[in-house]
Amino acid sequence: KYSEALELHLQNSEPKVRQKTVTFLGHLGEKAHPSHAAIVADRFQDSDPAIFAVTAVALARMGKPGAAALASQLGNGQPDIEQQVACEALGRMPNFGAAVKHLRSLTKRLQDQGNTRRAAAEAICRLTSLAAEEALDLCPDLPHQLVWALRDPEAPVRAAASTALAHLGKAGVEAFVEVLEHAMPSKDDEGSLRALET
């Protein structure tokens, strides 16, 4: 009955009622029933921009179910603005351990449009600062993906990627050095180049 009442409030024709219901569930945070996260995530489709904004904030407070609901907004043809907001919310989750579990979903967004790409890079940067070892365990190829992001045309993406690499310590440095070694000519190549020049 409790869940049914919440669903009715979330489908109310009055935007203020829907907004207050989402905000209430956000205040419950991880005490909310796990099923409520999926119900709240439906408000990403709400016609009222204010409700769209509080939806991401509410889910970010709802722990593992909230993180899963946010990650479900990434990809699958969702509008760019939804994906951007979902990335930002994952990066700002108080329960960052729940967000780190969805790091692979975030790294896939490094290939997206400008705002989503930036939001994903910044979320990865924050999560690696808080849980570098767990990030590497869950996503071993993360350092190499971040190195490629250093070539991004957008300065905020490059800045977030370089900082995230620093957070990863030795693994980040090794990935960066590996790319440099491939990019720089070997001694044999240098000799060949000089021979061609003469």
N, C-alpha and C positions, 0 to 999 in steps of 0.2 A: 504493500500500500504506500509506503514511504517513497519508493522509487517511482511509482505511478504518479504520485502527487508532484514529484519533481519534474517528471516528463511533461505533465500538464502545464506546469508553470513555465517550463522552457519553450513550450509551444504556444504560450499565451499571445494574443494579438497585440498586447501592449508591450512595446520595447522595454519600458522601465521594469516591468515584471520579469521579463526574460533576463535583463541585465543583472537585476538584484539576485536572481536565482543562481546565475553563473558565479557572481561575486561571493555569494554565501558558500557555494561548494568549494570555491577557491580558499576561503577562510578555514574551511574544515581541513583542507590540505590532505595529508596522508591518512587522516582519520575517516575520510570519505570512503564509501564502499567502492571497491575496485571497478564495479560496473558503471559507476557514475562518470568515469573518465571518458568512455565512449559516447555517453549521452551529451556531455559537455562539448566534446569534439564536433558534434553535429552543428554546433553554433558557429563554426567557421563559415557555414553556408548562410548565416543570418544576413538579412538585408540591411540591418542597422550597423554602421561602422563601429560604434561604441561597443557593441556586444562582441563584434569580431575581435576587438583589441583585448577586452577582459577575458575572453576565452583562452588565449595563449597564456595569460598570467595565471589563470586558475589552474590550467593543466600543469604548468611548471611547478605548482605547489603540491601536486597530488602524487608525487613519488613515482614508483615504477609504472603504475597504470597510466599516469599522466605522460610520462616519457614515451611509453609505447604509443599512446594516442597522438602525440606530437610527431613522432617518427613516421607514423602512418600517413601523415600529410606530405611527406617528402617523396617526390616522384609521382608515379601513377597519374600523370596528366593534371595534377592539381595546379591552380593558378599560381603564378610567380609570387604574388604578394602573400599567399598562404604559406608557401614554402619558406619565404624569407622570414616571416613572423615565427614559424615553427622552429627554424634554425636558431633564431635569437632567443627564443624561450628555452630551448634545450641547453644553450650555452649559459643561461642565467639560473638554471635550476638550483635551489638550495640543496637538494639531494643530488649532488653532481654525480655520485656513483651510479644512480639510475640513468642519467643522461649518457655517461660514458659507454654504457652497454649498446648504445645506438650510434657509435662513432662511425661505423661503416656507412650508415645512411647519410651521415654528414659529409663524409669524404666524397661520396658520389655526386654531391651537389657542387663540388669544386669545378665541375665542368659546365655549370648552368649559367644563366644570364647574370649580369652585373650585380644586382642587389642580393640575389639569393647566394651567389658565389661569395660575396663579401661576408654575408651573415654566417655562412657555413665556416669560412676560414676563421672568423673571429670567435665562433663557438668552439671550434677545435682548439684554438689558441688558449682559451680560458680553461677548457677541460684538461688539456695537457699540463697546464700549470698546476692543476689540483690533483691529477691522477695520471702522471706520466707512465708509470710502470704498467698500470692496468690498461692504459690506452695502447701500449705496445703489445701486450698480451692478446688483446682483442683484435688488434689491427696491425700485424707485423709489418705490412708494407706502407704504413703511415709515413715514415720518414721519406721514402722515395716519392710519394704523392705530394708531400709538402715541398720537396726540392723542385718538382716540376711546377708547383704553384708560384715559385720564385720568378718564373718567366711571365707571370700574369700581367696584362696591360694595366690593371688597376693597382695603384700604389697601396691602398688599404689591404688588399688581398696579399700582396707581396710582404707587407709589414707583418701581418698576422702569421703568415707561413714561416717567416724567418724567426719570429719570436717562439712559435710552437716548436720549431726545430731545436732551438736553444733549450726549451723545456725538456726535450727528450734526451738531452745530454749526449753521451757517447754515441748512441744510435743515430741521433740527428747529425752529429759531426761526420760520422762515417759515411752516411748517405750523401752528404754534401761533397765530401772529398772524392767519393767514387765518381760522381758526375763530373767533377773538375778534371779528374784523371782522364776520363773519356773525351772531354772537350779539348784538352790540351794535347798537342802533337807529341809523340814519343821522340826519343833521340834519333831513332832510325828515320822517322818521318821528317824531322828537322834537317837531317843530312840529305835526304831526297829533295827537299824543297830548295836547299842551297845549291844542289847539283843542277836543278832545273833553272835556277836564277842565273847561274854562270853558263 
